[in-house]
């Protein structure tokens, strides 16, 4: 989902620098990594680089992936640990908790961008920057979209319009 100033609260874990890019002051995409795969298996990385979309990949992998040291702005990775009391959670829930704690850290240090898009690292890609559309929303908007599909991707749905 996407949110405009979505987080308030206790601060904590991660903080870090906002990714350097032409839109870094306004917009940030955050996704979590569950495992180390070849970066070519994560289309969000290539799309972020192609369209200069600031992207932070949060994780708690035991070892850095071999491709992490090859990441270039606007893409970076951040190790984000969660408290051991919550390790019983499902991996997907831990991933979302890592994102929340990372964003809370940005918020507590005053570095949270105006727009944050939380994305799935394994399935998300971009055909351009979504920042223009996000700016068109009013200030109190919270946008949540589980799936973004165009009619060209699903021609059978075009018949129902």
C-alpha positions as CSV (number, residue, x, y, z in Angstrom):
1,X,0.0,0.0,0.0
2,X,1.0,3.6,-0.2
3,X,0.6,6.2,2.5
4,X,1.0,9.9,3.1
5,X,2.8,10.5,6.4
6,X,1.7,7.1,7.6
7,X,3.6,6.5,10.8
8,X,3.7,8.1,14.2
9,X,5.0,6.6,17.3
10,X,7.8,5.3,19.3
11,X,10.7,5.5,16.8
12,X,13.2,2.7,16.9
13,X,15.1,0.4,14.7
14,X,16.9,1.3,11.6
15,X,16.6,5.0,11.0
16,X,19.2,5.4,8.4
17,X,19.6,7.8,5.5
18,X,16.9,8.4,2.9
19,X,18.1,7.1,-0.4
20,X,19.7,9.8,-2.6
21,X,17.8,10.4,-5.8
22,X,16.0,13.2,-7.6
23,X,12.7,12.4,-5.8
24,X,14.3,11.3,-2.5
25,X,12.8,14.1,-0.4
26,X,9.3,13.3,-1.5
27,X,9.1,9.6,-2.1
28,X,10.5,6.3,-1.0
29,X,9.6,2.7,-1.8
30,X,10.3,0.1,1.0
31,X,10.3,-3.6,0.5
32,X,11.5,-6.6,2.6
33,X,13.6,-9.5,1.6
34,X,13.0,-12.9,3.0
35,X,15.8,-14.7,1.2
36,X,18.9,-14.1,-0.9
37,X,18.1,-14.7,-4.6
38,X,19.9,-13.3,-7.6
39,X,18.9,-9.6,-7.8
40,X,17.7,-10.2,-11.4
41,X,14.9,-12.2,-9.7
42,X,13.7,-9.0,-8.0
43,X,12.2,-6.9,-10.8
44,X,11.7,-4.0,-8.4
45,X,15.5,-3.4,-8.2
46,X,15.9,-3.0,-12.0
47,X,12.8,-0.8,-12.2
48,X,13.9,1.4,-9.4
49,X,17.3,2.0,-11.0
50,X,15.7,2.6,-14.4
51,X,13.2,5.2,-13.2
52,X,15.4,6.6,-10.3
53,X,12.9,5.5,-7.7
54,X,14.4,5.5,-4.2
55,X,14.2,1.9,-2.9
56,X,15.2,0.5,0.5
57,X,15.3,-3.3,0.9
58,X,14.9,-4.2,4.6
59,X,15.9,-7.6,5.8
60,X,17.4,-9.6,8.7
61,X,19.4,-12.1,6.6
62,X,22.2,-13.9,8.5
63,X,24.7,-13.0,5.7
64,X,24.5,-10.2,3.2
65,X,23.6,-11.4,-0.3
66,X,26.5,-11.4,-2.8
67,X,24.7,-8.8,-4.9
68,X,24.1,-6.3,-2.0
69,X,27.5,-4.7,-2.4
70,X,26.7,-4.1,-6.0
71,X,23.6,-2.0,-5.3
72,X,23.8,1.6,-6.4
73,X,21.6,4.6,-5.6
74,X,18.7,4.9,-5.7
75,X,18.6,1.3,-4.3
76,X,20.1,0.3,-0.9
77,X,19.6,-2.4,1.7
78,X,19.2,-2.1,5.4
79,X,19.5,-4.8,8.0
80,X,16.5,-4.3,10.3
81,X,16.3,-6.6,13.4
82,X,13.1,-7.1,15.4
83,X,12.9,-8.0,19.0
84,X,13.5,-11.7,19.7
85,X,10.2,-11.9,21.6
86,X,8.5,-11.6,18.2
87,X,10.5,-14.3,16.3
88,X,7.5,-16.7,16.5
89,X,5.7,-14.6,13.9
90,X,5.3,-15.8,10.3
91,X,8.2,-14.6,8.0
92,X,5.8,-12.4,6.0
93,X,4.6,-10.7,9.3
94,X,8.2,-10.2,10.4
95,X,8.9,-8.6,7.0
96,X,6.1,-6.1,7.4
97,X,7.1,-5.5,11.0
98,X,10.7,-4.7,9.8
99,X,9.2,-2.2,7.3
100,X,7.1,-0.6,10.0
101,X,10.1,-0.3,12.4
102,X,12.3,1.1,9.6
103,X,9.7,3.8,8.8
104,X,9.2,4.6,12.5
105,X,12.9,5.2,12.7
106,X,12.8,7.6,9.7
107,X,9.8,9.3,11.3
108,X,11.5,9.7,14.7
109,X,14.5,11.4,13.1
110,X,12.5,13.6,10.9
111,X,13.6,11.8,7.7
112,X,10.3,10.3,6.6
113,X,9.5,11.3,3.0
114,X,6.1,12.8,2.2
115,X,5.1,9.6,0.3
116,X,6.0,6.0,1.2
117,X,5.1,3.0,-1.0
118,X,5.4,-0.4,0.7
119,X,5.9,-3.0,-2.0
120,X,6.6,-6.7,-2.5
121,X,10.2,-7.1,-3.5
122,X,9.6,-10.3,-5.4
123,X,6.6,-9.3,-7.4
124,X,6.6,-5.5,-7.8
125,X,7.9,-3.6,-10.8
126,X,7.3,-0.2,-12.2
127,X,6.6,1.2,-15.6
128,X,7.5,4.7,-14.4
129,X,7.5,6.7,-11.2
130,X,4.2,6.6,-9.3
131,X,5.1,9.9,-7.5
132,X,2.9,12.1,-9.8
133,X,-0.2,10.0,-9.0
134,X,0.6,10.0,-5.3
135,X,0.9,13.8,-5.2
136,X,-2.5,14.1,-6.8
137,X,-4.1,12.6,-3.7
138,X,-5.1,14.9,-0.9
139,X,-3.0,15.2,2.3
140,X,-5.0,12.8,4.4
141,X,-5.0,9.9,1.9
142,X,-3.9,6.4,2.6
143,X,-3.8,4.3,-0.5
144,X,-3.8,0.5,-0.3
145,X,-3.7,-1.6,-3.4
146,X,-3.0,-5.3,-3.2
147,X,-2.7,-5.8,-6.9
148,X,-2.2,-3.4,-9.8
149,X,-3.4,-4.8,-13.1
150,X,-4.0,-3.1,-16.5
151,X,-6.6,-4.3,-19.0
152,X,-3.8,-5.3,-21.3
153,X,-2.6,-7.7,-18.7
154,X,-6.0,-9.4,-18.3
155,X,-8.0,-9.0,-21.6
156,X,-10.9,-11.1,-20.2
157,X,-11.6,-8.4,-17.7
158,X,-12.0,-5.8,-20.5
159,X,-15.2,-7.5,-21.5
160,X,-16.8,-6.7,-18.1
161,X,-16.4,-2.9,-18.5
